[in-house]
Amino acid sequence: MNTVVQSDLLSGHEHTRTGLSQAALKQAFIDNLFYLQGRFPEVATPHDFYMAAAYTLRDRLLDRWVKTARSYKHSQARTVCYLSAEFLLGPHLVNNLINLGIMDTARAAGEELGLDLDAIVQEEEEPGLGNGGLGRLAACYLDSLATLEIPAIGYGIRYEFGIFDQTIENGWQVEHTDAWLRNGNPWEIYRPKLRFPVKFGGHTQQYDDDGHLRIRWIPDLVIEGRAYDTPILGYGVNNANLLRLWSAHATQSFNFQSFNTGDYYGAVRAKVEAETISKILYPNDEPEAGKELRLKQQYFFVSCSLQDMLRLQFNTTGSVEKFHEKYSVQLNDTHPAVAVAELMRLLIDDYKMTWDPAWEITRHTFGYTNHTLLPEALETWSVELFGRILPRPLEIVYEINRCFLDEVRMRFLGDESRVARMSIIDETQGRRVRMAHLATVGSFAVNGVAAMHSELVKSTILKDFHDLWPEKFHNVTNGVTPRRFIVAANPRLATLLTERLGSDAWVRDLSLLRSLEAHADDTGLHADWQAVKTAAKEDLSNWLGKHAGVTPDPASLFDVQAKRIHEYKRQHLNVLHIVTLYQRLKANPHLDLPPRTFIFGGKAAPGYFMAKLIIKLINSVAEVINRDPQINGTLRVAFMPDFSVKNGQRLYPAADLSEQISLAGKEASGTGNMKFSMNGALTIGTLDGANVEIREEVGDENFFLFGLTAEQAQRHQAQGYRPWEFRHESEELRSALDLIDSGLFSHGDKELFRPLTNSLIQYDPFMVLADYEHYVSRQSEVGHAWRDREHWNRMSILNVARMGKFSSDRSIRDYCEQIWKVQPAPADV
């Protein structure tokens, strides 16, 4: 290998700097290994080869990015700014090879150099910039914005550490530091001169400004936000958009006087305090210090982002009066909702505007995406904390609220209860700032993320606002990018689809998969389809054997639930079914059940005890079942540690059955459901979130539906839900719960899982017991369907064929047409 590489070092520069030919890629790789890594092949590590490959790709991205930025500047194109606390990007290298259209070329170039592209790809550290669906959605949207040639900037935080790396020790989740930057990040460009001040604490004072009463914020602490830029390339186009992430720094990193007096910590205290803000994704907010840090994080990245937009606007036009015409700013959930108050502060305090024109600009700038119906997930901040950290923004929130409530009173005369419900300040349980209300009042558009969710937003949590402004409310069903979740994750399937459809145009227009329906009964396709799925299952089985200690039989049904561990996601319902099957087999060892492997993946928030107990239960059940010789491999249970984008790409192609079993009315949309279906998994699920639309698209005969509807669940709740009655009425349910309590799965400890089983029997907030019987019954039908492999393959093919609606390209088109009112601006490259 090294001899080939070394000989090429002497071949000279015969090709263009950013060409896409095999020769150009090979020469660029050699140059980057030598000049940027400072390595020659004999001593180069696998990581050195990865870095050289990444810089080779980055050069080609930068060429398009700089030209795209120049093209946007000249055209004065309206720009979408996507504010998100998370961007779960996943590995860059393969995605950029796909979007440049040079995967095969790069592989061939590597082979000429004696290098294995797949081995190089495995060296990439996944960016720790997100946790779950929210961040993955944001990343998909950046991909689609660039692919659709929409001018866009993503804004967020450059977290030094991700949420955590997960290992499973003695069945429990153990969190480890996700030091994703420890080996550097070749995809980003540091902009040390692009920095903005962000204020915290202190007080405000009035002053006279040529006869105008103004407010000055005198902070206790000022930190700097510095920019790190990552180019985001579209698929098959020249457009490359921008992801700009902010890192927190002290304005003075070292106090020389403190150091000289022996106060060595004092010399760097400001640096430590400042950098804490961008240190870690989602600090535990159980303690007050965690809550304070999360609020600081949100305000920090929002303030930097808005200052950056205003700078660009002012430098271009000399004025910010048409800011809302240049930028459409989307708030991805309530994390960036403080942007409403911050834009007002910047316009009034820094740009000296008066209230009314500033408010006109603000309320025409923002769109707000709601991602949850769970009350505990609708962010609120105590007025005391908000005012202590952000005294000037709180004053502005009060004034926004005063003006807004005057409007409510005029519209709904004498309805003071409505006024109290709609107030941005909640007075009922200690005074709190309702961020969803602030986002709704300060935005020109509000959208849910699935048809059912959007209707529930209008009829429940934001009903009063819908009564006031029905024209504000929209639906944009989520989507995911097929580049990442089919082409990158499942290249065998991508190749098969292209061969069958005669073109790879489906990668840009997923609706073209519909023509696959004509082949749904083709026995040749069935054979190829089964071969693709089996190969993916073999890959996953080998990986699980190395990393989870379980090597499933690829011939078994792979039944997968992979998502954040949370009681509303109902992983414990899945476990109850597993225990039920186990008991059936123990009672009748000759019971004819098709072999099934249950695979779980997901992380529990570090402070969420019940979610961590669910992980322990899954692994404890796995320990017993997997070593019970009487079961003889009919049932297997595995937990995939450290579920991530990278690991998801291993899991989605291998799944036969996708578990989407949250209580109806609780999941806003879900995107895992789309990723599994795109890869041919059938879904067992409730009428919740995007499940509703997936079922409509794929056909109810190709979807295993069970459970209460949202209306039925609400009715149960209103009438006084009594979970113990369901336990009493179902012998199998009672037996499964009793077996968990018996100590069988906890080495005789009868108390270990008692908090979980007691919660189910006494409270059961997500109605696991109410849905148990129907769920178990439908799972029996899954088993029967699996036996008819020809019919199962047909259902799988139709699932893939009918997934066009769930491309993020379609979602972005909806946003562009309904909300942002932006047009494509092809880059002049």
N, C-alpha and C positions, 0 to 999 in steps of 0.2 A: 504493500500500500504506500509506504513512505517514499519508496524509490520513484514510483510514478509521479507522486505529488512534487517531489524535489526536481525531477527533470522538467516539469512544467514551469517551475519558478524561473527557468532560464529561457523560456520561449518568447519573452517580450510582449509588448502591448500591441496586439494586432486588431483589437476589437473596441467598439465604443464603450464608454464608461458605464452606461446603464442599459446596454443591449440585453435582449431576451434570448439570444441564440445560445446553443449549448456551449459553444466556444467562449462567448462573452461571459456567461455565468461561471464557467470554469476558471477563466483568468481572473475575474473579480474575486472569486473565493480565495484563490491563491494569494492575491494582493492583500486582501483583508486579513488573512491568517498571518501574513508576514508583517504588514505595516501597522495594523491595528492591534493584533494580539501579541505581536512581537515574538512569534513562535515559528520554529521550523518543524516540519512534519515529524521528525524523529522524537521530539520531546512534547509535541502537542497532545493535549488531553482530549477526551471526548467533548468536554465543555468548550475547549478552544475551537474545535471544529464547529460546534453549534454557534458560537459567537461569530465566527467568520461567515457562516451561512446566513445568520440573522442580519449582519451588516450588509451583506451582499443584497439581500432582499430590501433592506431599509433604504439603500441608495436608490433603488428603483421606485420605492414609494415616495421618497423625498422629491425626486424628479417630477413626479406627477403632482405632488402636494403643492410645491412652490408654484408650478404653472397653474394649478387650479386656483390657488389663492389670488394670483395675479388676474386670472380671468374673472373671478367673482368681484374683485375690486373694480375692475374696469366696467363691469356690467351693472354695478350697484344693486346686485340681486338681493331680494328679501331673504333673510337668513333665519333658520330655526335654531334656537338655543335650547338644549335639553339639559335641564338641571336635575341631577340625580345623586343621591348619597352613595349609590353603588353602580359600578360598571363591571359585571362579571364577564370579562372578555374571553377567558379561555386562552390557550396557547395561540401565539400569533403566526408561527412559521408556516404551518400547513395551510391555515386560512389564507395567508397572503400568496402562497404558491397557487392556490386554487383561484383566487380572484385575479391574479396576473395571467392565469391560464398556462402555467409553465411547470406543472407538477411532473409530467413525464419527462420534460426537457431537463429539469433539475435532477431527476433520478438518474437519467442517462449520464449527465455531467459528473455526478458523484461516482457512478460506476467506472467511468474513465479514470477517475482519480483514485480508485480503489476504496471508495467510501460507501457506506450503507446509509442512505437517506433516512430510513426508518430508525436506525440507531441514533442519528443526529437529532431527529425530532423528539425522541424520548428524553433528551437532555434538557428540554425547555422547562423552566419553572413557571407554573401557572400564576398569573398576577393575582395577588390577594386583595382585590378591589371590590369584591362583592360577596354575598352570602347565598342568595337563592334566586327565586323567580324574578324579583324586582330588578336585580342587577343584571340577570341574564337577558331580561326583556330589553333593558337599556342598551346592552351590547348588540342585540339583534337589530334594534332600531338604528343604531349608528351604521351597521352594515347595510341596511336597506336604504337609508337616506343617501349614502354614497352611491349605491348601485342604481338608485333612481335619479341620480344627479341633482339632488336637492341640496343647496348650500346649507351647511349645518355645522354647529359646534356643540360638542358634548362637554359639560362642565361638571367637575366633581372634586374629590379629595384624593391626593396621592398618599394613601395609607402606607406607612412604613411596614406595618405588620397586618396581615389579613386576620380574619376573625379567629381562626385557630386551625391547626392540623389535628385531625382526630385519629387516635388509636383506640383499640378495644383491649382492655386489660381486665382479666377475670370477669368478662362480660360487661364491664362498665365503660362508658365513654371517658377517655382521658384527653385533656386538651394540651396541646403543645404549641409553642410559638411558631407562627407562620412567617418566617423570615424570608419572604419571597424575593427580597432585593439583595440578599447576601452576596450573590454572585454578579450583581449588576443587572441592568435592564437595557439591552441594546436597542430597543424600539423607541425609546423616548429621547427628546431633545430638551435639555435644561435651558431655561431662559432666565439667567440670573438678573438681567436688567428689567425684566417684566415683573414688577413687584408692587403690591398695594398694601396700604396700612389698614388694619382692622382693629377697632376699638372695643374694649370691654370695661365694664364697671364704671366707677366714678359718679359724676353728677352732671346736670345740665344747668346752664344759666342763660338768661336773656341778655340781649345787647341790641343797640340801635345801629342800623345799617342805612344811613342816608334817609332817615325817616321811616324805615321799615323795621318792625320788631322781628328779630331773628332769635334763634336758639343755637347755642354753642354747646357741644358735648365735650366735657373735660373728663377724659377717661383715667382710670387707674393703670390700665395696661394697654399698650399698643403693640401688636405683633405685625409681622409682614407675611403676606402670602406670595410665594414665588411660583412661577409657572413651569410645568413640565408638559411638553407637547408630544402627542403620539399621532402619527398619520393613520387614518382609517380609509382603506382603499375599497372602492366599489368593485363588484364582480363584472368583468368584461367591459369596463368603461375606463376612461382616463381620470375621472373625478376621484380625488382623495380629500376627504374632509378631516376635521381636526377634533381630537379629544384633548382638552386642556385640563390638567389636574393641578391642584394647589397644594403646596407644602408649606407648613407653618415654620417661621423662623423669628428669633428675637431681633429687634431693631439694633440691639447691641449685644453681641454674643459673648463678650468677655469683658468683665469689669476689672481693669488693671489695678485700681486702688484697693479693691477688696482682696485681690490676690496678694498684693504687697503687704497687707496687714495680717496675712495668714488665714483669711476667710476664703479657703479654696472653693468650697461649695458655693459661697456667695458670689464668687467670681463668675460662675457659670449658671447661677440660679435662673436668670431671665431666659437663657437659652433652653434650659430644661423645661421650664413652665410653658414656653411658647411651642416647643416641638412636640409636647404632649398632645396638642390639639390634632395633629395629623399622624399620631403615632399608631393608632390601632382602630380597625373597623369595629363599630358597635361595642364600645366598652360596656361592661355590666352596669346597667342603670338601676340596680337595686339600691345601692347606697346613694346618698345625696351627691357625693362627689362625682359619681357616674352620670347622674342626671345633668349636673352642671357641665361636664365635659361634652355630653352629647349635644346640648344646646349650643355650646361654643363651637363645636364642629359644624353644626348646621349654619349658624350665622357666618362663620368664617368663610366657607366656600361660596355661600350666596353673595356675601359682600364683595369678595374678590371678583367673582364672575360678573356682577353688575357693574362694578367699577371698570372692568375690562371692556364690556360692551359699550359703556358710555364713552370711554376713551376712544374706541374705534369710531364711534359715531361722531364725536366732536372733532377728532382729527380729520375726518373725511369731509364733514359739512360745515364745521365751525359752529354748530348748534346741536342741541339735543331735543328740540321741540318736536321733531318727527321721529323720535326714537322708536315709537310703536309701529311706525310704517316700515322701518328697516328690520326690526327684530320681532319675532314671535317666540315667546319664552314659555316652555312647557315645564310645569312643576310635576315631577314624577313622584306622586304621593305627597304627604304633608311634610316630609323632611326639609324641603326647600321653601316651605310656605312663608317663612319669615321674609322672603324676598319681596312680598307685597309692601311690608313696612319699610324695608331697606331701600327699595327704589324710591319711595316717597321721601325718605330721609336724604338720599343723595341729591335728588332733584331740588328739594327745598333748601337744605343746609349748604350743599356744595355748589349747586348750580343756580342758587338764588331765585328759584321759581316760587310763585305763590301757590296756595293750596289747590285751587280749582283746576288750573291747567296741569299741574303735576298729577292730580288724581285722574284726570282725563287720559293722560299718557299711561299711567299705571294700569288702570282697569281695561285698557285696550292692548296691553302687552302680554298678559299672562293667560295661559290655559292651565287648568288643574285636572290631573288624572287621579281619580280615587281608586285605591287598590284594595280596600277592605270594608267589610260590614261589621267586623268585630269591634265592639265598643272599646275594648282595652287597647286596640291597635290604632284607634283614632287619637293622635297625639294631642295632649294638653300639657301646659306648663303652669306651675303655680305662679301667680302674679308676683309673689315675693321673689322667687328665683329669677323670673324673667326680668323684673325691674332691677335686681341687683346686678345681673350680668349685662343687660341691655337697656339702660334707663331711657335713652333717647328713642329707640324703636318702640318701647312701651308707651311713651307719650303719644307717638304717632298711631299706635294701635287703638288707644283710647279715643283719639279724634276720629279715626276711621269709623269706629264703633258708634260714636255719638251721631255722626252724620247718617250712618246707615240706619240706626234705630229710628231716627226721625222719619226716614223714608218708610220704614215698616209701619210706624204709627199712623202716617197719613194714608197708607194703603189699606190697613186693617184697623179701622177706628175702634178704639176701646178694647182691643184684644191684647191685654198686657201679658197674658200667659204666653202668647205667641212671641211677643217682644222678648220675654225672658228666654224662651227656647232658642231664639235666633241670635241672641247677643253673642258677640265674639268673646265676651267675658262671661264665664259660667259662675253664677253666684250661689249655686245650690249646695255644693260641698266644698267650701273653701274656694276662694276666688282663683279661677284658672283661665288661661288663655286657650281658646279652642282653635287649634291650627286649621282644621278642616273648614271651619266657618270663615277664618281669615282668608284662606285660599279661595273659597267660593265667592265671598264678597269682592275680592280684589281681582277676579278673573273674568274674562269675557266669555269663557266656555268652560264647562265642567263635563267630564266624560267618565263613564264606567268602562270596564275592560272585557265585558261579555254581555250579550243581550239581556240575559236574566239578571246579572249583577246591576246593569244600568237601570233596569226597571225597579229593582229593590232600592237602589240609591235614591231614586225619585220618590218611592213610596214609604221609605223608612227614615234613614239617618239624615237625609237632606230634603225631606218632604216639604217643610216650610219654605225652603229656598226655591224649590220647584214651583210651589204655588205662586211665589212672587215673580220668578223669572223663568217660565217654562222654556223660553227660547234659548236659554243658556245650556241646556242639558242635551248631551249626545251620547251615543255608544260607539266605541271603537274596539271591536273584539281583538284581543291580543293575537300575535302571530310569532313564529320563530323562523329563523333563516334556514332555508334548505341547504345553503352552502356549508354551514357548520354541521347541521344535524342529519344530513343525508350524505353529501359528497365527502366531507371530511370524516364523519363518524362511520360511514358504511359504504366505503368505495366499491365493494362488490355489488351492492344493490344499485348504486349509481351507474355502474357499468352496465348492469342488466337492464335498467330502465332506458338508458340511452340506446342500447342495441335494439330493444323491443320497439321503441318509439321512433327510431331512425334518426334521432337528433338529440343533442343535449340542451335544446332550447328550454326544456322544462326547468332547468336550474334558475333561469330568470323569470319564468312564468309557470308557476307550479300548477296552474289550472290545466296545463297541457297534459298532465297525468291522467286526465279523464279518458283519454283515448286508450288507456290501458284496460278499461272496462271490456273492450271488445275481445281481449285475450283472456278474460277471467276463467274461461273453461278450457283453455289450451293446456293439454296434458304436458306438452313440452315446457311451457312456461312454469307449470306446477313443479316439474322436476328441477328446473333451474332455481326457482324460488326457494324450494326446500333446501337445495344445496347451499344457497347464500345464507339462509337462516342457520343451518347446521354449522357452517364454518364460523359464523359469529358466536354461536353458543360454545363451540370448542375453544375459541379464543378466550371467552369469558371464563369458562371452566378452568382453563389452565391458569389464568390470572388469579381467580379465587383460591385455587389450590396453593398458590405461592403466598398470597396476602391475607387470606381469611381462614386458611386451614381446612377448607371444604372444597372438594373437587366434584361438582355435580355431574351426573350423567347427561350429556348433551341430548340424548333421546328423550329425556323427561320433559314435561311441560315446565317451562321457566315462567313462574308467576312472580311478578316484580312490583314492589312498591318502593319507590325512591323519591324522597322529598324531605323537606324539613320535618323533624320529629316534633309533633305538636298534637295535643289531644283532639283538636278539631279535624286533623288529617286522619285520625282514627286508625293508626297502626295497631292499636290494641284490639280492634274488631277483627283485623286480619289474624292476629295471634289467637283469638278465641276460636276462629275457624280451624286453624292448625291443630289446636288442642282437641277440638271436636273430632277431626279426622284421626288423630292419634288414638283417642279413646275408642273410636269405631274399630280401628285395626287391632287394638289390644283385645277388644271383646270378640272379634272375629278375624283371626289372622289370615283367613282365606278370602277375606272380602276383596272383591275385584275392583280395585281403584287404579286408575292410570297413574304411573309414577309422576310425581310432581316435586319440583324444587322451588321453594319459596325464598326469594332474595329480597333483602331490605337494604336500603342505603339512606343516609341522611344524618344531619347533625342536630343536636339539641342545644338550645341556648345555655351557656354555662350556669346561669342562675335558675334554670327551669327544672326543678326537682322531678316533677311528674314525667316530663319528657325523657329525662335521663333514666328514670325507673323503667319506662317502656323499653328503652334500649337494652337495659339489663334483662328484662323479661324475655325479649326476643332471643338474646344470646343464651339465656338459661334454658329456654325451651329447645333451642337448637342443640345445646350440649346433650340433653337427654335423648331427643329423638334420633340424632345422628349416630349415637353409639348403642342404640337399642337393637340387638340382633334380630329380634322378632319382627321389626318393621322391615328389615332386609332391603333398605334403600328405596322403598315405595315413597316415603316422605324424606325430604332433606331440607334443611333450613340454613341459610347463609346470611351473614351481615357484611356488606361491602364497606370496609373502613374508608373514612375520608372521602365521602362522595363529593365530587367536584365536576367541573365541565369536562376535564380530561377523563375522569373515570366514567362520567355519564356517556361519553362517546364509546366506551366499551360496553356499556350496559344497554343502551337503547336498541342497538341492532340485534341483541341476543334475546330480548324479551318476547315471549309468546303471548302473555297476558299482562295487561297494564291495570294496576289497582288505583282507581280514582274514586275513593270511597268516603270522602268527607260528607258530613251531614248537609243535606240540601239547604242552600241559603247561606252557607258559611264561607265557601271558597269564591273569591271574586271571579277568577277565571281559571288559573292554572295554565302552565305552558308545558309541563312534563307530559300531560295527556296528549298534547300535539306531537311532541318528539317521539313518543312511543308509537303512536298511530302512523306517523310518517315512515316508520321503519317496519311496519307490518304487524305490530302487536294488536290484538283485539282488546277491547276495554270492558272491564266490569266496573260499573260506576253508578252513582246517583245522578239525579237531575240537578246538578250543581255546577255553577260556573260555566266554563266553555264546554263541559260535557254535553250540555243541552244541544249546542250547535254542532258538536262532533257527531252526535247521534243523528241529528237531522240530516247531516251531509252523508254519512256512511250508510245510513239506513238502520232502522231499529232492529232488523233481523241480523245485523252484523255488530250488535252492541248488547252486552249483558247488563240490562238495567235492573236495579233493585232499589228498595228503600222508600222512606217517606218523601213526599214532595216538600218544598219550602212552606207551602200553605199548611200542610198537615203538621209539620214540625211546629209552626207557630201556634196552631190550634192546640196541640199537645201542651205546649208551654203555657198557653193562656188558661187551659183547663186544670192545670196542676199536674205536671208529669210525675208519674210514680214508677220509677224503674224497677223497684222490687217486685212489682206485679208481673213484669215480663220474665224475671228470673223464676218466679213461682210457677208460671204457666209453661215454661219450656224445660223439660227434663234434661236435654242435652246442654242447654245454657247453664243451668244450675250445676250440672256435673262438671262442666269445664271450669267454672269459677271455683268450685270446691276443690278441684284438682290443683289449681294454682295455689290455693290457700293451704293445701295439705303439706306443702314443703317438698313435693317431688322435684320441683324445678329449682329448689334453693337449698339442696343438701340438708333437708329437714327443718330449715328455718321457716316456721309458719307465719312469721311477722313481716318478712322482707317485702312481699308484694301486697300486704294488707292495705296500705294507703291507696293503691290503685284499685283493688277490687272493692274496697269500701266506698270509694268515690263513685264507682260504676253503680253499685247497688243503691246507694243513698241519694246521689245527686245526678250523676250521668248527664252533665250539661250538654253533651253532643249526641245524646240518644243512641249510644252504641247498642244498648240492650233492646231498644225498640226495633232496630233494623237487623238484629242478629238473625232471626229465623229466615227472613226473606233473602238475606245475603248468603247464608249457608245453602239454601235451596237453589239459588242461582249458581253457586259454585258447583253444585252437583251437575247442573246442566252444562257448565263449562267442561267438566270431565267427560260427559257423554259426547259433547261436540268434538273434543280433542281426538276421540277414537276414530272419527271419520276424517282422516287427514286430507282427503281430496276436498271435502267441503270446507275444512278449516283453512286450507290454503286459498281457496276461492274467497272466503271472507277476508283473509289477510290482504290479498291482492286488491280487493275493492276498498279496503280501508286506505291503502296507499293512494289508489286512483282518485279518491274523493277528498283528498286533503288540501286541495288548492287554496281553499279559503283561509287556511291557517298559516300561510306564508306571511312573514313580517313585511314583505313587499306590499301585500294587500292592505295591511294595517296602516302602513305609512301613506299609501295613496288615500286612504280614508281620512287620516289626519290632515293631509295636504288639502283635500277638497272641502271637508266639513269645518275644519278649525283653523289651520294655519294660513290658508289661502296663498300658498306658494306654488311656484311653477319650477319645473326642471331647468337647470342652467348648465348645459353640457360644457365641460371645461375645454378651452381652446388650447390644446396641447400640441 
